[in-house]
Amino acid sequence: MTKKELIAHMSMEANLTKTDAGRLLQGFMETITERLARGEKINLIGFGTFSVADRAARKCCNPQTGERMVIPARTVAKFKPGKKLTEAVK
């Protein structure tokens, strides 16, 4: 499903205009992004939890050249699905 399709579906489900549904989705995505950038956790009960995690630096080998490399440490976004979402997908 594309963002455009999601907006269309949201507008039908919530009886909103596509413009309002688009603003709602954009606001949701911006809020999640801002909070994760601050290191906060967002828990949507039944749906899931958005959080950030630190990944340690690690060594690897380029399979094409055999060159040894180091992948630097970084912070990544994580999503853990909630129980209701997990059950719905089964």
Secondary structure, 3 states (H helix, E strand, C coil): CCHHHHHHHHHHHCCCCHHHHHHHHHHHHHHHHHHHHCCCCEEECCCEEEEEEEECCEEEECCCCCCEEEECCEEEEEEEECHHHHHHHC
